[in-house]
């Protein structure tokens, strides 16, 4: 019997650290929030260059890489933005799947517990129709398997 191992990561780390883990993982679930560096930086406070570079390196290593997109209204929720992320994912060697993760406020209490302001409290989750449109954008424009949630 085997135990499946996985990691969920933003990929915001030196690749040498990530590389040490890869032989022990059955799957790497990696968040890609945006492919536009300026928009990513404005929303997260960090450049996405290291993240995108690490996604390429993880894929090139032969790891089972699944791209996950936390879909956040007012940040990366348009068909065009999801299309761009999906096209980036599709060109990564071996990547076959992308998950669209609907925005939710489940982390709001964690922020309160840490005494921090939850900056997204004024953002409402998407409706199912909007998420289905994004799902269809990926399915109609790439060969990737796409699902909502994951």
Helices and strands as residue ranges (DSSP letters): E 6-9, H 15-22, E 27-31, H 37-44, H 49-60, E 65-71, H 79-90, E 97-102, H 108-113, H 128-141, E 145-148
